[in-house]
Amino acid sequence: MRVALVGAGAFGLKHLDALRRIDGVEIAAVVSRRLEKAREVADKYGAPLASTELEEVLASPDVDAVVLATPTQMHAAQAIATMRAGKHVQVEIPLADSWSDAEAVAATQRDTGLVCMVGHTRRFNPSHQWIHRRIVAGELTVLQMDVQTYFFRRTNMNALGQPRSWTDNLLWHHAAHTVDLFAYQCDADIVGAHALAGPINRDLGIPMDMSIQLKTTAGQICTLSLSFNNEGPLGTFFRYICDNGTYIARYDDLMDGHDNVIDVTEVDVSMDGIEIQDREFVAAITENREPNASVHQVLQCYEVLDRLDQQIRT
């Protein structure tokens, strides 16, 4: 399978590292804003095509699928263009930064029948998979999730400490991980959603602190705190309070409520959530099926984010 990467930034490189560990996958093209960067990354990963234009990749008969790791504001339009060009697409989280754009991507998938997957990586991290398998087996029921998403980003920098050409968003990007995971782990619709945001940062133009509360049809609740003002530790911490135990997940690591480490090394073929996610994308295309984290499976998340966005704006 010939896969193109669009967006050779910090997360794009993680996808390239993951994709080249998957048998039968060839990196067919790399697209970046600067041609020099595209060529450098294409050479490193053995891609025959380097470009600054998505259109060039979409016109190529040597590309079967595209991974979009571009700025948030481009995701919906690029995902739609990719499917209309007859290519399968995996678009990094968030799918869009508006409900109408998210709906438009879902409509295009229905029209084309192509695989359209969204990078909701928490569904694939071994730690969260361990929890999910026990929920499915009837061994656990989530009663409450308490989540902290904390970074220190008072300037527009990416995960590699490099300047960004766009502004990240606590709600549409970082909260999307938790909103989707909460509904996924509870297997229930979110009926209650409330948000409060701190002051707007005058340089970045976004709230830097946020508090979100969610409730499912079954009465499960989630409390999510987010900040770009936190100096450490950084990242996202998930506390699952269940009817049969308490568990703390941080990316691919898992502990119980007494700080005992739970071995999740045998949960999947890798401890890298991005690799597991990319394997699902490739497998769904190969097997002609809907992937986990398909655009339709994650669509509720973006309807909830839209509701929260309207609350914050008013």
N, C-alpha and C positions, 0 to 999 in steps of 0.2 A: 504494500500500500504506500502510495506516494503522498506525503503530507507536507504542506507548506506552513511555515510559521510567519505570522504577521505581527511585528512588534518585538524587536530583539532587546528588550529591556531586562530588568532583574527577573521578572516572572517568566518572560519568554525563554530565557536561558534555562530555567528550571524545566520547562516543557521539553526543550531540545535534549537535555541530559536524560530525561525520562524516556522520550521517544526512541532514542538510539539504543535503549536497553530492551526494546520490544522486538522480538523476532518478526521478520517479514515487513518491517517498516523502513522506508527510505525517506530521509529528509530531502524533499524535492526543491524547496525554495525558501529563501529568507527575505523578508521585507522589513526595512527600517526607514526612519525619516532621512537618515544620511546614507548615501550610497557606500561611502567608505566603511561605515559600521556594518551595513548589510553584507558587503564583500568579506569583511574580516570574519564575521560569524558564519557565513556560508562556507568559507574555506575551512574553518575549524570543524564543522560538522559534515563536510562532504556534500553540501548542497550544490547542484549544478547551476542554479539560478539565484542571483542576488538582484534586488530591485528596490526602488523607493515607491513603487506603485502597486497597489492591490490589484488594479485592473489587469496588469500584465500577468499576474499569477492566475487570475480567474480565467484568462483567455488561453492559458496553457493546457494542452491535452495531456501533459505529463504530471498533472496534479489531480489527485482524487479527493483530497480532504484538506481543510484549512483549520489551523488553530489560531484564534484571534487573541493576542495578549497586548492589545492596544489601549489607549486611554478610554476611560469609561464612556465619554461622550460620543465615541465612534462605534461602540459595540453594536447597537441595534441596526444602524444603517449598513454596516459592514457584514453583519450576519445575514441580513436580507439579500444584499448583493451577492454574497457567496452562494446562497441556495438558489437564487435565480440564475446563477451561472452553472448550475448543475453539480455543485460541490457540496459534500457533507461539511458540517461546521461544528467546532467546539469553541464557544465564546467564553472568555474568562468572566468570572464574577466581577461586577454585576451584569446581568443580561442587558439592562438599560437603566437609565436614571429618570424614567417616567413610566407610568402605567400604560399610556397609549402606545409607546414604543415597544414595550414588552408584549402587548397584545398583537402588534403588527408582526413581530418576529414569529410568534406562535401561529398566526394566520398563514404566514409564508411557509412554515413547515408543513402545515396541513395541505396547502396547495401543491407543494413539491414532493412530499413524501420522503424527503431526505432526512438523514440523522442530524438533529440539532440538539446538542448537549451544552449545558452550562456548567462552568467550573465551580460547583459547590463542593469544594474539597473536603469539608467536614464529613460528608456522607461516606468518604473513602478512607479517611485516617483510620488505622488499625484500632486506635483507642475507642473511637466512636462506633466502629464496626463491632467491636467486642460487646459494647452495650446493646447495640441494635439486635444482634443475634439472640441475646438473652431476652430481649423484649419480645421478639417474634416467637421464641420458644415458650413464652408464658412464664418465664422465671422472674421477670422484673416488670414493674410498671412505674413510669416516671410520675412523681407527684409534683416536683418543682425543679426547675433549673435556675441556677444563679450563675451569671456569666459576667466576666470582666474582660473588656477589650481595651488594652492600654498601650499607647505609643507616645513617643516624644517627637512631634512633628510641627514645630512652630515655624519652620521654613519648608519650602516646597521641594523636598528631597525624596528619592525612592529608597527601597530597601538596601541598595548598595551604597547609599550616601551620595548619590549623584543628583544633580538638579533635574526636576521634572518639568515637562512642557505643559502639564495640566495639573489640576487640583484634585486630590483625593477627597473622598466624602465619607464621613462617619456613618451616615444613615444608609445611603444607597449601596455602598460597598461593604463596610465592616459589619453593620447590623444585619445585612442580608445573610451572612453566614449563620448567625444565630437564629434569625426568624425562620429560615428554612429548616435548620436542624431541629429546632423545637417541634415544628409540625411533623417532621419526618419521624422523630423518635417517639412522639406521642400518637402518631397515626390518627390525627384529628385536625379538624379545621380550627383556625384561630378566629375567635369571635370577639374577643376583647383586645384592644390595642391602644395604648396611651403613651405619649412621649412628651418629655420636657427637654429643652435645649438651653445651653448657656449662651453667653454673649457671642456675637459675631466677631471673629477676628478681622480686624480692619485691613490686614495685608492679604490674607487668604480668602476672605469673603465668606467663610463658613463657620458654623458653631464648632467649638473645639471640645465641648463637653456635652454629654447627652445621657438621659436616663429613659429607659423604655420598659413598659410592663405589658405582658401578653397573657391571654387566657384562652384555653381550648374549649371546645364543646363539652369535653369530659370533665372540665373544671381544673385541669392542670395549669399551673402558672409558671411564668418565667420573668425574672428580673435581670435586665441587661444594663450594665454601666459601661460607657465608652468615653475615652478621652485621648486627645492629642497633646495633653499637657503633662502627662505622667512621665517621670524620669526613671522609672524602673521598679520592679522587673517589667519587661516589655512582652507583649504578645497577648494571647487570649487564654483564659482559664475557665473551664466549664465544671461546675459542681452539679452532679446529678443527685438529687435527693429522691430515693425510690422507696417502694414498699418493702423492698428486700435488700437494703444496703445503700450506702452513699459512695459515690465515685467521683474522682477529680481527674479530668482529662486536660492535657496540654499538648496540642498537636498530636504526635504519635505516641505519647507517654500516658500511662494510666496508673492511678493509685486508688486504694479504697479509702474510706473515711478515717482510717487509723494510720495513714501514710505508708501502708504496705504496698510495694510495687507489684503490679499485676503484669505478668508476662504476656505481651501481645505479639510476640515475634512470629508466632505460627498462625496468626489470623489470616494473613494473605501472603501473596508471593513476594511482597516487599514491605519495608517499613516506611517507604516514601509515598505519602498520600497522593502526590502529583502523578507519580508513576502508575499507581493503581487506577487513578482517574483516567489517565491516558489509555491504559489498557482496556478500560471499559468502553471508551470511545471507539477504539479500533475494533474491539470484539463486536460491538453493536452494528458497525458497518459490515463487517465480515459475515455476521449471522443474520443480517437484515432484520433487526429488531429494535425496539425502543430501548435506549440506554437508561440506566439509573441516572437521575438528574437531567432528564430530558427537559426541553423547554416547557412542556405541558405539566410535568411533575413539579417544577419549581415556580410555576406561574402565580400560585396563591401568595407566595412570598412577596412578589412585587405589588400585588394588590394591597397587601398589608402595609408595605413600605409607603405606598401612595397615601394611604389613610394617615399614617404617621407624619408624612411630609406636610400634608394639609394642616394637621394640628399645629405643627411647629411654625408654619408660615402665618397662621392666624393668631 
